[in-house]
Amino acid sequence: MKNIILTAVALLVGISVHAQQVLGPGTGIVSPEINADNTVTFRYYNPKAVTVQISGDFLPSQKITYMMEGQERVWEAPGRADLVEHNGLWTYTSAPLEGELYSYTLYVDGQKMMDPSNIYQNRDIATWTNIFTISTEKGDKGWYYQVNDTPHGNVSKVWYDSPTLSMQRRMTVYTPAGYEKNTKTKYPVLYLLHGSGGDEDAWADLGRAVQILDNLIAEGKAEPMIMVMPNGVYFNQAAPGVAVNMFQPTMTNSRSQSTVEVENSFPDIIKYIESNYRVKKDKNSRAVAGLSMGGRQSAALSRKYPTMFGYVGMFSGVVPPEENDKALEAVFAAQPKLYWIACGKTDGVMANSLLLKEYCESKGYPVSFYESEGGHIWRNWREYLTIFAQKLFK
């Protein structure tokens, strides 16, 4: 009977031209399978399981309360759905989904586990989840986050010396398609910073930054640029597994100290990039942006070095203004091309984002503000990068 069930599943794969074929080892089970109507079917085989549930950001959300810096916050988190069992094969089919990158995990008899039939996984700080991407039409969010038949840039994992931090450190560097052939062309640079607990892999893996730039550049919607994704946790050399010492990634202990250390050591990064890559070195050919902690770092860097960056992007993270803020005055005295704030409506950072926006407007500083749905989540940060990248170096 088990063989009949598995053969039937394999036949479903053969007739579904829309299926995302992710095969469990030796089973023929497909999970997830993207169906023609944009629903997604998940399958898990375990005849001994009593309950199997799926948790994912495509499911109806529930409000969860948590503590942060002594204040009670509420955020939207995915709910769970039960899989239906038939002779040991557990299945769940979602509602139709819009184009997006989604994450999920399974819970088998209450124990969290990865989908054994899906090799696509992401790590967010110390948590692993399965992922899949769906695109319902060209140009939707999912389309920008997936690999398409377009010219592709290259990605390097680069080690550089940081005398300021007294260590070798690692960063991810993206060069656009054609960089190796166009040997006389110099490129602008986007410095893209991650959030607390992240590392130099976060934007490339969770943020789909490489796919976003590949697709935008191929469409002519973004200028060809180099993108530098450094490690913004000042006491870590690199992501887990490639640093000298093994460690368990955690949220950064001291946000203020982290920002100061990044401010002080950032010239080490720029010096390396401008010495080893063909880049334009003027202010209006440099952009800095980041999410959460990286947004605060971007704001702080623009204030410490007001003539260094022509474009500043703060995604769900800002440095609130002080009364008669002279540092912010210096930023706008240097006439940045773009000072861009983005935040979700239910994000706990929205209050400070509005404070900065309203202060800038009261002083007559040109500031752009983008408000999205949702909260402090990667779904928003991928969207913000897609929008911000199209505004650069025009």
C-alpha positions in Angstrom: 0.0 0.0 0.0 2.9 2.4 0.8 4.4 1.8 -2.6 1.1 2.6 -4.3 0.8 5.8 -2.4 4.3 6.9 -3.3 3.9 6.0 -6.9 0.7 8.0 -7.0 2.6 11.0 -5.7 5.3 10.6 -8.3 2.7 10.5 -11.0 1.3 13.8 -9.7 4.8 15.2 -10.2 5.0 14.1 -13.8 1.7 15.7 -14.8 2.2 19.0 -13.0 4.2 21.4 -15.2 4.0 24.0 -12.4 5.5 21.8 -9.7 8.6 22.9 -7.8 10.3 19.5 -7.9 12.1 19.0 -4.6 12.7 15.3 -4.0 13.2 13.6 -0.7 16.0 11.1 -0.8 14.7 7.9 -2.5 11.1 8.6 -1.8 9.7 10.5 -4.9 7.8 12.7 -2.5 7.5 16.3 -3.7 7.3 19.0 -1.1 6.6 21.8 -1.6 4.7 21.6 -4.9 3.5 24.8 -6.4 0.2 24.2 -8.2 -1.3 25.8 -11.3 -3.7 27.9 -9.2 -0.8 29.2 -7.0 -1.7 27.1 -4.1 1.2 25.1 -2.5 1.0 21.5 -1.4 3.3 20.1 1.4 3.9 16.4 1.9 5.5 14.5 4.7 5.6 10.7 5.1 5.7 9.2 8.6 3.2 6.5 9.4 4.2 6.6 13.1 3.5 10.3 13.7 0.4 11.2 15.8 0.3 14.9 14.8 2.0 16.8 12.0 1.7 20.6 11.7 3.2 23.3 9.5 4.1 26.8 10.6 4.8 29.4 7.9 4.6 33.1 7.0 2.0 32.3 4.4 -0.6 31.2 7.0 -3.1 33.4 8.8 -1.1 35.2 11.5 -1.7 35.4 15.2 -0.6 38.2 17.6 2.3 37.2 19.9 3.4 39.4 22.8 7.1 39.6 23.7 9.3 41.8 25.8 11.9 44.1 24.3 14.0 46.6 26.2 11.6 46.5 29.1 8.6 47.3 27.0 5.8 45.0 25.9 5.5 44.7 22.1 3.1 42.9 19.9 4.0 41.5 16.6 2.4 39.4 13.9 3.7 35.8 13.7 2.6 32.9 11.5 0.0 30.5 12.8 0.0 26.7 12.4 -2.0 24.4 10.3 -2.6 20.6 10.7 -1.6 18.3 7.9 -4.1 15.6 6.9 -2.9 12.0 7.1 -3.7 9.1 4.7 -1.9 5.9 5.1 1.1 7.6 6.6 1.3 10.4 4.0 0.6 13.8 5.6 -0.5 16.6 3.3 -1.5 20.3 3.5 -2.5 22.6 0.7 -2.4 26.4 1.2 -4.7 29.0 -0.1 -3.6 30.7 -3.4 -0.4 32.8 -2.6 0.9 36.0 -4.1 4.4 36.3 -5.6 6.9 36.2 -2.7 9.6 34.2 -0.9 8.1 32.2 2.0 9.5 30.2 4.9 8.1 27.4 6.9 8.9 24.5 9.3 7.2 21.3 10.3 6.2 20.1 13.8 6.0 16.4 14.2 4.4 15.3 17.5 5.3 18.8 18.8 9.0 18.6 17.7 10.3 21.2 15.2 11.9 19.7 12.1 12.9 20.6 8.6 10.9 19.3 5.6 13.1 16.3 4.5 11.9 16.7 0.9 13.0 20.4 0.6 16.8 21.1 0.3 16.2 24.9 0.3 16.8 26.3 3.7 17.8 29.7 5.2 19.4 30.6 8.6 18.2 33.7 10.4 20.6 34.3 13.3 20.4 30.8 14.9 17.1 29.6 13.4 16.8 27.4 10.3 13.7 27.3 8.2 12.7 25.8 4.8 12.0 28.3 2.0 10.3 28.4 -1.4 9.7 31.2 -3.9 6.5 31.6 -5.9 6.0 34.1 -8.8 2.5 34.5 -10.3 3.6 36.9 -13.0 6.8 38.6 -14.3 7.6 41.6 -12.2 5.9 40.6 -9.0 8.0 40.3 -5.8 8.7 36.6 -6.2 10.0 37.2 -9.7 12.6 39.6 -8.4 13.7 37.2 -5.6 14.2 34.2 -7.9 16.9 33.3 -10.4 15.7 34.3 -13.9 17.2 33.9 -17.3 19.1 37.2 -17.2 22.8 38.1 -17.1 24.2 37.3 -13.6 26.7 39.1 -11.5 29.3 37.4 -9.4 29.5 37.0 -5.6 32.8 36.9 -3.6 33.5 36.2 0.0 36.3 38.6 0.8 38.7 38.8 3.7 40.1 42.2 4.6 42.3 43.7 7.3 40.6 46.0 9.8 43.3 47.7 11.8 40.6 49.6 13.8 39.2 46.3 15.1 42.6 44.5 15.1 41.4 41.5 13.2 40.8 40.1 9.7 37.1 40.3 8.8 34.9 38.9 6.0 32.4 40.5 3.8 30.3 39.6 0.7 30.9 41.6 -2.4 28.6 41.5 -5.5 29.9 42.7 -8.9 27.4 43.2 -11.7 27.3 41.2 -14.9 30.0 42.5 -17.2 32.3 43.7 -14.5 35.1 41.4 -15.6 34.9 42.3 -19.3 34.3 46.0 -18.9 37.8 46.6 -17.6 37.7 50.4 -18.1 34.3 51.0 -16.5 34.1 52.2 -12.9 31.1 51.5 -10.8 29.2 53.1 -7.9 28.9 51.2 -4.7 26.1 50.3 -2.4 27.1 49.4 1.2 24.3 47.2 2.6 24.2 46.4 6.3 22.3 43.7 8.1 20.4 43.6 11.4 21.3 42.6 14.9 22.6 39.0 15.1 23.1 38.8 11.4 26.3 38.6 9.4 27.8 39.1 6.0 25.6 36.2 4.6 22.3 37.6 5.7 21.4 40.0 2.8 22.6 37.5 0.2 20.6 34.6 1.7 17.6 36.0 3.5 17.4 39.3 1.6 17.8 37.8 -1.9 20.0 40.9 -2.6 21.9 39.3 -5.4 18.8 38.2 -7.3 17.2 41.6 -6.8 20.1 43.4 -8.3 20.6 40.9 -11.1 16.9 41.3 -12.2 16.7 45.1 -11.7 19.9 45.7 -13.7 18.9 43.4 -16.5 15.6 45.3 -16.8 17.4 48.6 -16.8 15.5 49.6 -13.6 18.8 49.9 -11.6 22.2 51.2 -12.5 25.0 48.5 -12.6 26.6 48.8 -9.2 28.9 47.0 -6.8 27.2 45.9 -3.6 29.2 45.4 -0.4 27.6 43.4 2.5 30.0 43.6 5.5 29.7 41.9 8.9 28.2 44.5 11.2 28.7 42.6 14.5 32.0 44.3 15.5 33.2 41.4 17.7 32.7 38.7 15.1 35.2 38.0 12.3 32.6 36.3 10.0 29.5 34.2 9.8 29.4 30.9 11.8 31.5 28.2 10.3 34.1 30.4 8.6 35.3 32.5 11.6 38.4 31.3 13.6 36.3 30.3 16.6 33.1 28.4 16.6 30.2 30.4 18.1 26.5 30.4 18.4 25.1 33.6 16.8 22.9 35.7 19.0 21.3 39.2 19.0 24.0 41.9 19.5 24.4 42.7 23.2 25.1 46.4 22.9 23.5 48.2 20.1 25.1 51.5 20.9 28.6 50.1 21.2 28.0 48.1 17.9 27.1 51.3 16.1 30.1 53.2 17.5 32.5 50.4 16.5 31.0 50.2 13.0 31.3 54.0 12.6 35.0 53.9 13.6 35.9 50.9 11.5 33.9 51.6 8.4 36.8 53.5 6.6 38.7 50.2 6.7 36.0 48.6 4.5 35.9 51.6 2.1 39.7 51.6 1.8 39.7 47.9 0.8 36.9 48.3 -1.7 38.4 51.4 -3.3 41.8 49.8 -3.5 40.7 46.4 -4.9 37.7 47.2 -7.2 37.1 49.5 -10.1 34.8 52.0 -8.3 33.9 55.6 -8.5 35.2 57.4 -5.3 33.0 60.5 -5.1 30.2 61.0 -2.6 27.4 60.7 -5.1 28.7 57.3 -6.2 28.4 55.8 -2.7 25.3 54.7 -0.9 24.8 53.2 2.5 21.6 51.4 3.7 20.6 48.8 6.2 17.9 47.1 8.1 17.1 47.4 11.8 20.5 47.7 13.5 22.0 48.3 10.0 19.5 51.1 9.5 20.7 52.7 12.7 24.3 52.2 11.6 23.5 53.8 8.2 22.0 56.8 9.9 25.0 57.1 12.3 27.5 56.7 9.5 25.9 59.5 7.5 26.1 61.7 10.6 29.7 60.9 11.4 30.9 61.2 7.8 28.4 63.6 6.2 30.4 64.0 3.0 31.0 60.3 2.4 27.6 59.1 1.2 25.2 60.7 -1.4 22.5 58.1 -0.7 21.3 57.0 2.8 18.6 54.3 3.3 17.2 53.3 6.7 15.0 50.2 6.7 13.1 49.8 10.0 15.9 51.4 11.9 16.9 55.1 12.5 18.8 57.2 14.9 16.2 59.6 16.4 17.0 63.3 16.2 18.2 65.3 19.1 17.1 68.9 19.9 18.9 71.2 17.4 20.7 68.2 16.0 24.0 69.5 14.6 25.1 66.2 13.2 21.9 65.9 11.2 22.3 69.5 10.1 25.7 68.6 8.7 24.2 65.7 6.7 21.8 67.9 4.8 24.4 70.7 4.5 26.3 68.2 2.4 23.2 67.9 0.1 22.6 64.1 -0.1 20.9 62.9 -3.3 18.5 60.8 -1.2 17.7 60.4 2.5 15.2 57.5 2.6 13.3 56.1 5.5 11.1 53.0 5.2 9.1 51.2 7.9 6.1 48.9 8.4 2.9 50.1 9.9 3.0 47.6 12.8 6.8 47.8 13.3 7.9 48.9 16.8 10.4 51.1 15.1 7.7 53.2 13.4 7.5 55.7 16.3 11.2 56.7 15.9 10.9 56.6 12.2 8.1 59.2 12.3 10.1 61.3 14.8 13.0 61.5 12.4 10.7 62.2 9.4 8.8 64.9 11.2 12.0 66.6 12.5 13.5 66.7 9.1 10.4 68.1 7.6 10.2 70.8 10.3 13.8 71.9 9.4 13.1 71.8 5.7 15.4 68.9 5.1 14.4 66.8 2.0 13.5 63.4 3.3 11.6 60.5 1.6 9.4 58.3 3.6 8.0 54.9 2.6 5.4 53.1 4.7 4.5 49.4 4.1 2.2 46.9 5.7 3.5 44.5 8.3 6.2 44.8 10.9 9.9 44.0 11.5 10.3 41.2 8.9 12.4 40.2 6.0 9.4 40.4 3.7 9.5 44.2 4.1 13.3 44.5 3.9 13.4 42.7 0.6 10.8 45.1 -0.7 12.6 48.1 0.6 15.9 47.1 -1.1 14.0 46.5 -4.4 12.6 50.1 -4.2 15.7 51.8 -2.9 18.1 50.2 -5.5 16.0 51.8 -8.3 16.6 55.2 -6.9 20.4 55.1 -6.8 23.1 56.7 -8.9 20.7 58.1 -11.5 
